[in-house]
Amino acid sequence: MIQSLAYTQKNNEIKISDLKNLSFEELTNLELSADIQSDVEWLHSILDYHIWKAKQESNEYELLSVYDWRIWSEPLDRAKLYSDSAIRLTYKLEDPIARAESLISFGTYLYLQDEASNAFKTVITSYYLSDSIEFREGVVNSLNIISGIQREYGQEFKALGSQLKSLEILESNSREFENYKETLLYTLDATSKCHLNVGEIESALAYAYRGKKLAKELQIKSFLNSYDVIIGQAFYYNQSYKNAIEILSNIDSQNNALTLSDIYFYIGSSELKMNNNSKAISYFEKVDSILITKNYPLIDNVEILYQELLNNAIDKNEKDNEKQYLRRLIYYDSLKKRIDLEVEKISLIDFQLMKDREIPSSNAPLVEIVILIAICLVLFILIKRRSSLIEKHIVPKKRSISNQIPQTIKNRLLLELKDWEAQKGFLNQDISQVELANKLGTNSSYLSRLINETFNISYSKYIKDLRIEYMVNDLNINHKQLRKKSMIQLAEMYGFKSQDSFVRAYKERTGLTPSAFLKNKKSI
């Protein structure tokens, strides 16, 4: 019957009567046989009937299962509706394990949709729910996603901590996992990536080889490819560039575009290290073409990729490509900075506060002191460790290409900045770093970097110095006209938000208050 329906589907002649004789299990198998990308209309027809049948027979667990599966073939807004329906149903069923599983399912969906902040919040909720009911599988699956988000958005060491905790729980409670080996396969993959991201190459290789052996046993090709990519990356970071190219070139990942982009990036980077620039650029251009088809997702090393492509376009005087790659570099720089901050905020507030709630109130002061000491010790160790790794040039995210602004772009921005200074834009009290960056046609990250590299000061110090310099000169030249103004009027005129900050800034520069200066000028 299922084979017959598959044939019928290709001819777009699905009939409800064809489905009536199928059991829930057969309907599920039929849904699993569909290609979510190309068979979406057919899949939705089956799912709609599956939902109707579950409601007719009042089979609420079957309905819950279909809701959780339905989200994967829907856009974000509709996926959320199905997820909400599933969560409501778990409350009706009074089944917290089912609720945790639904949260993990939707959190994973959000993660794959590049909705990092919402994914993080969702899986943090599933983690604490799973932990509170001792649902180990939920804890491990939640931690695996949490560590993935932390790893991709600037919290590499936290990610490693989350991942090692996940692996420890999994291996200590193996009998509680229905699909232990499959879960271990994913967890080893994530653990090796976390070690790679903090520069612990040997540990990354150890977990990768262990995972590859398991993937061969289970005959799961996608994980074999994933482990080979990790091994190739490890060889790259160990400066074995030819070995990296050999391993990565033999991986068959035609069915996974983002894995293929990783392969091309590291082959290109290896060629670059061996001074084969033209080969490197050709691979980087392949990555760019993949990202275009995927609507520019945020992936590892994307800033390095477009920095290289931009440098190459500048060297060859390819103006159109230069503008195109600069736009993409600015887009990714802004996007990553925004998501990094969101994830950090969630990590510090939602994740930490929920941990704090687990502390028994009777021991709160003592526990808080112990935790504070532990945090300080861990931070000290991590900072020292990170510094050591950077000095040895083995931290993947910190090595490779410089973050400096290309000189051509820097020269253009400096000219526009000088023009803005000449127009006295700094006298605007409300000029923010973001607003000025927009005026210059760049982003706040580039602007901050430009000011720091050029003047060796922060943005706020740069603006303050401009105001003080202008204020001192203007008062000196136009003191006769300006002595009639009040101090608050002068403060506003020179871009200061308060009289106190104006007076203090002037006195720091000249040793006199503005009123004393004007009084002295009047007596001359």
C-alpha positions in Angstrom: 0.0 0.0 0.0 2.8 2.5 0.9 4.6 1.8 -2.4 1.3 2.4 -4.2 0.8 5.7 -2.4 4.3 6.8 -3.2 3.6 6.2 -6.9 0.3 8.1 -6.6 2.1 11.0 -4.9 4.4 11.5 -7.9 1.2 11.8 -10.0 -0.3 14.3 -7.5 -3.4 12.1 -7.1 -3.6 11.6 -3.3 -7.0 10.5 -2.0 -8.2 10.3 1.5 -9.7 6.9 0.7 -6.2 5.6 0.0 -5.1 6.5 3.6 -8.1 5.1 5.5 -6.8 1.6 5.7 -3.4 2.7 7.0 -2.5 2.4 10.7 -0.8 5.2 12.6 2.5 3.4 12.3 2.1 3.1 8.5 1.2 6.8 8.2 4.3 7.7 10.2 6.5 5.5 7.9 4.9 7.1 4.9 5.7 10.6 6.3 9.3 9.6 7.0 9.7 8.4 3.4 9.0 11.9 2.1 11.6 14.5 1.1 10.8 17.6 3.1 12.3 19.8 0.5 10.6 18.4 -2.7 7.6 16.5 -1.4 6.2 19.1 0.9 2.7 19.3 -0.5 2.3 15.5 -0.5 3.7 15.4 3.1 1.3 18.0 4.3 -1.6 16.0 2.8 -0.6 13.0 4.8 0.1 15.0 8.0 -3.3 16.7 7.7 -5.0 13.3 7.5 -2.9 12.0 10.3 -3.9 14.9 12.6 -7.6 14.4 11.6 -7.4 10.6 12.4 -5.7 11.2 15.7 -8.4 13.7 16.7 -11.2 11.4 15.6 -9.8 8.5 17.6 -8.9 10.8 20.6 -5.4 9.5 20.4 -3.6 12.5 22.0 -0.1 11.0 22.1 -0.4 10.3 18.4 -1.6 13.9 17.8 1.4 15.2 19.9 3.8 13.1 17.8 2.4 14.6 14.5 2.5 18.1 15.8 6.2 17.7 16.7 6.9 16.2 13.3 4.9 18.8 11.4 7.1 21.7 12.4 10.0 20.4 10.3 8.1 21.1 7.0 6.8 24.5 8.0 8.1 28.1 7.9 8.9 29.7 11.3 5.5 31.3 12.0 3.5 28.2 11.3 6.1 25.9 13.0 5.6 28.0 16.2 1.9 27.4 16.0 2.3 23.6 15.8 4.9 23.7 18.6 2.6 25.7 20.8 -0.2 23.2 20.2 2.2 20.4 21.1 3.2 22.1 24.4 -0.4 22.8 25.4 -1.2 19.1 24.8 1.6 18.0 27.1 0.1 20.1 29.9 -3.3 18.5 29.2 -1.7 15.1 29.4 0.3 16.1 32.5 3.4 14.6 30.9 6.6 16.7 31.6 8.8 14.2 29.7 6.7 14.7 26.5 6.9 18.5 27.1 10.7 18.4 27.4 10.9 16.4 24.1 8.6 18.9 22.3 10.8 21.8 23.6 13.9 20.0 22.4 12.4 19.3 19.0 11.3 23.0 18.5 14.6 24.2 19.9 16.5 22.1 17.4 14.3 23.4 14.6 15.0 27.0 15.7 18.7 26.3 15.9 18.7 25.0 12.3 16.7 28.1 11.2 19.5 30.4 12.6 17.2 31.6 15.3 20.0 31.2 17.9 18.5 33.4 20.6 15.1 31.8 20.6 16.6 28.3 20.2 18.8 29.0 23.3 15.9 30.1 25.4 13.9 27.1 24.4 16.6 24.5 25.1 17.5 26.1 28.4 13.9 25.6 29.4 14.0 22.0 28.2 17.3 21.4 30.1 16.0 22.6 33.4 12.7 20.8 33.0 14.5 17.6 32.1 16.9 18.0 35.0 14.0 18.6 37.5 12.3 15.4 36.5 15.6 13.4 36.1 14.9 12.8 32.4 18.6 12.1 31.4 17.9 11.9 27.7 16.3 15.3 27.7 19.3 16.7 29.7 21.8 15.4 27.3 20.0 16.4 24.2 19.4 19.9 25.6 23.0 20.3 26.6 24.2 19.2 23.1 22.2 22.0 21.5 23.2 24.5 24.2 26.9 23.8 23.7 26.4 24.1 19.9 24.9 27.6 20.2 27.6 28.6 22.8 30.3 27.3 20.5 29.1 29.2 17.5 28.4 32.5 19.2 31.5 33.4 21.1 31.4 31.2 24.2 33.8 28.4 23.3 34.9 27.5 26.8 31.4 27.5 28.2 30.4 25.3 25.2 33.2 22.8 26.1 32.0 22.7 29.7 28.4 22.1 28.6 29.5 19.4 26.2 31.7 17.5 28.7 28.8 17.5 31.2 26.5 16.1 28.5 29.0 13.3 27.7 29.5 12.5 31.4 25.7 12.2 32.0 25.3 10.1 28.9 28.0 7.6 29.7 27.0 7.4 33.4 23.4 6.6 32.5 23.6 4.6 29.3 20.9 2.2 30.2 18.3 5.0 30.4 18.8 5.9 26.7 16.7 4.1 24.1 19.1 5.0 21.3 22.3 5.2 23.3 24.8 4.6 20.5 23.1 7.2 18.2 23.1 9.8 21.0 26.7 9.0 21.8 27.6 9.4 18.1 26.1 12.9 18.1 27.6 13.8 21.5 31.1 12.7 20.5 30.8 14.8 17.3 29.9 17.9 19.3 32.5 17.2 21.9 35.3 17.0 19.4 34.2 20.2 17.7 34.2 22.0 21.1 37.8 20.8 21.8 38.8 22.0 18.3 37.3 25.4 18.9 39.4 26.0 22.0 42.6 24.8 20.4 42.8 21.4 22.1 43.7 19.6 18.9 44.8 16.2 20.3 41.6 15.9 22.4 39.5 16.8 19.3 41.2 14.1 17.3 40.8 11.5 20.1 37.0 12.1 20.2 36.7 12.3 16.4 38.5 8.9 15.9 36.3 7.3 18.6 33.2 8.7 17.0 34.3 7.7 13.5 34.7 4.1 14.7 31.2 4.1 16.1 29.8 5.7 12.9 31.4 2.8 10.9 29.8 0.3 13.2 26.3 2.0 12.8 26.9 2.6 9.1 25.8 6.3 9.3 27.6 8.1 6.4 26.6 11.6 7.4 28.6 11.2 10.7 31.5 9.6 8.9 31.7 12.7 6.8 31.3 15.0 9.8 34.2 13.3 11.7 36.4 13.4 8.6 35.8 17.2 8.4 36.9 17.5 12.0 40.0 15.4 11.4 40.8 17.6 8.3 40.4 20.7 10.3 42.6 19.4 13.1 45.4 18.6 10.5 45.0 22.2 9.2 45.4 23.7 12.7 48.4 21.4 13.2 49.9 23.0 10.0 49.7 19.7 8.1 48.2 21.4 5.2 48.7 18.7 2.5 47.2 16.0 4.8 44.2 18.3 5.5 43.6 18.8 1.8 43.9 15.1 1.1 41.4 14.2 3.8 38.9 16.9 3.0 39.1 16.3 -0.8 38.0 12.7 -0.4 34.8 13.5 1.6 31.6 12.9 -0.3 29.2 15.6 1.1 27.3 16.6 -2.0 24.0 16.2 -0.1 24.9 18.6 2.7 25.7 22.1 1.4 26.9 23.6 4.7 29.3 20.6 5.3 30.5 21.1 1.8 31.1 24.8 2.5 33.2 23.8 5.6 35.3 21.5 3.4 35.9 24.1 0.7 36.8 26.7 3.4 39.5 24.6 5.0 40.9 23.3 1.6 41.1 27.0 0.5 42.7 28.0 3.8 45.3 25.2 3.5 46.1 26.3 -0.1 46.4 29.9 1.2 48.9 28.7 3.8 50.9 27.1 1.1 50.9 30.3 -0.9 48.6 28.9 -3.6 46.4 32.1 -3.6 44.5 31.5 -6.8 43.5 28.0 -5.7 42.5 29.4 -2.3 40.3 32.1 -3.8 38.6 29.6 -6.1 37.5 27.5 -3.1 36.4 30.6 -1.1 34.3 31.6 -4.1 32.6 28.2 -4.0 31.7 28.8 -0.4 30.2 32.1 -1.3 28.1 30.5 -4.0 26.8 28.0 -1.5 25.9 30.7 1.0 24.0 32.6 -1.7 21.7 29.6 -2.2 21.2 29.3 1.5 20.3 33.0 2.0 23.6 33.8 3.9 23.4 31.7 7.1 25.8 32.5 9.8 28.6 29.8 9.8 32.0 29.4 11.3 34.8 31.5 9.8 32.5 33.5 7.6 34.2 36.8 8.5 37.6 35.3 7.5 36.1 34.1 4.2 34.8 37.5 3.1 37.9 39.3 4.4 40.0 37.2 2.1 37.7 37.6 -0.9 37.6 41.4 -0.2 41.4 41.6 0.0 41.6 39.7 -3.3 39.1 42.0 -5.0 41.0 45.1 -3.8 44.3 43.7 -5.0 42.8 43.1 -8.5 40.9 46.4 -8.5 37.6 44.6 -9.0 35.3 47.4 -7.8 32.0 45.5 -8.1 33.3 42.5 -6.1 34.9 44.8 -3.6 31.6 46.5 -2.8 29.8 43.1 -2.8 32.2 41.4 -0.4 32.4 44.5 1.8 28.6 44.5 2.2 28.7 40.8 3.2 31.5 41.3 5.6 29.7 44.2 7.3 26.4 42.2 7.3 28.1 39.2 9.0 30.1 41.4 11.4 26.9 43.1 12.6 24.8 39.9 12.7 27.4 37.9 14.7 28.0 40.8 17.1 24.2 41.1 17.7 23.6 37.4 18.2 26.8 37.0 20.3 25.4 39.7 22.7 21.9 38.1 22.8 23.3 34.7 23.5 25.7 36.1 26.2 22.8 37.9 27.8 20.6 34.8 27.8 23.5 32.7 29.1 24.2 35.2 31.9 20.6 35.9 32.9 18.3 33.0 32.0 20.8 30.2 32.3 22.6 31.5 35.4 19.4 32.6 37.2 17.8 29.3 36.8 21.0 27.7 38.2 20.7 30.1 41.2 17.2 28.9 41.9 18.5 25.4 42.6 20.6 26.6 45.6 19.0 25.8 49.0 18.0 29.0 50.7 19.3 28.0 54.1 22.9 27.8 52.8 22.6 30.7 50.4 25.3 33.1 51.8 27.9 30.4 52.1 27.1 28.9 48.7 27.2 32.3 47.0 30.7 32.9 48.5 31.9 29.4 47.3 30.4 30.0 43.8 31.9 33.4 43.6 35.4 32.1 44.5 35.0 29.2 42.1 33.9 31.5 39.2 36.9 33.8 39.9 39.2 30.8 39.9 37.8 29.4 36.7 37.9 32.8 34.9 41.5 33.2 36.0 42.4 29.8 34.6 40.5 30.3 31.4 42.0 33.7 30.8 45.5 32.3 31.3 44.7 29.3 29.2 43.2 31.4 26.4 46.3 33.7 26.5 48.6 30.7 26.3 46.7 29.3 23.3 46.7 32.6 21.4 50.5 32.9 22.0 50.9 29.5 20.5 48.7 30.3 17.5 46.5 27.3 17.9 43.0 28.8 18.7 41.0 28.3 15.5 39.0 31.5 15.8 41.9 33.7 16.7 44.4 32.6 14.1 44.2 32.8 10.3 43.5 36.3 9.0 43.9 39.6 10.7 40.8 41.6 11.7 42.4 44.8 10.6 40.3 46.9 8.1 41.7 46.8 4.5 43.8 50.0 3.9 41.6 51.1 1.0 38.5 50.9 3.1 40.3 52.5 6.0 41.4 55.5 3.9 37.9 56.1 2.6 36.4 56.0 6.1 39.1 58.3 7.5 38.3 60.9 4.7 34.5 60.7 5.5 35.3 60.9 9.2 37.4 64.1 8.7 34.6 65.6 6.6 32.1 64.8 9.4 34.5 66.5 11.9 34.7 69.6 9.6 30.9 69.8 9.7 31.1 69.8 13.5 28.9 66.6 13.8 30.4 65.9 17.2 28.4 68.9 18.7 25.3 66.8 18.4 24.6 65.6 22.0 22.9 62.4 20.9 25.4 61.2 18.3 25.9 57.5 19.1 28.5 55.1 17.7 25.8 53.3 15.7 24.4 56.5 14.2 27.8 57.8 13.2 28.7 54.4 11.7 25.5 54.6 9.6 26.4 58.1 8.4 29.8 56.9 7.3 28.3 53.8 5.5 29.9 51.3 7.8 29.0 49.5 11.0 29.8 50.3 14.6 32.4 47.5 14.9 34.4 48.9 12.0 34.1 52.4 13.3 35.3 51.4 16.8 38.2 49.5 15.3 39.1 52.5 13.0 39.2 55.0 15.8 41.1 52.7 18.1 43.7 51.9 15.4 44.1 55.5 14.2 43.8 57.5 17.5 44.5 54.8 20.1 41.4 55.8 22.0 37.8 54.6 22.4 34.8 56.1 20.6 33.5 58.0 23.7 37.0 59.5 24.3 37.3 60.5 20.7 34.0 62.4 20.8 34.8 64.0 24.1 38.3 65.2 22.9 36.7 66.7 19.7 34.2 68.6 21.8 36.8 69.9 24.3 39.3 71.0 21.5 36.5 72.9 19.7 35.2 74.4 23.0 38.5 75.7 24.2 39.3 77.3 20.8 35.9 78.7 20.3 35.7 80.2 23.8 39.2 81.7 23.3 38.2 83.3 20.0 34.6 84.3 20.6 34.7 85.0 24.4 33.1 88.5 24.0 29.9 87.1 22.4 29.8 83.9 24.5 30.2 85.5 28.0 26.5 86.5 27.8 25.4 82.9 27.7 24.7 80.8 30.7 26.8 77.7 31.6 24.0 75.4 30.6 23.6 77.1 27.3 27.3 76.8 26.6 27.2 73.1 27.6 24.4 72.3 25.2 26.1 74.4 22.4 29.3 72.3 22.7 27.5 68.9 22.8 27.5 68.2 26.5 24.4 66.9 28.2 24.9 68.6 31.5 26.5 71.7 32.9 28.7 69.6 35.3 30.2 67.5 32.6 30.9 70.7 30.5 32.6 72.5 33.4 34.6 69.4 34.5 35.9 68.8 30.9 36.9 72.4 30.4 38.7 72.5 33.8 40.6 69.2 33.1 42.0 70.7 29.9 42.7 74.3 31.0 42.9 74.3 34.8 40.1 76.9 34.9 36.4 76.8 35.0 34.7 78.3 31.9 33.2 81.1 34.1 36.7 81.9 35.5 38.2 82.0 32.0 35.5 84.3 30.7 35.8 86.6 33.8 39.6 86.8 33.2 39.1 87.6 29.5 36.6 90.3 30.4 39.1 92.0 32.8 41.8 92.1 30.1 
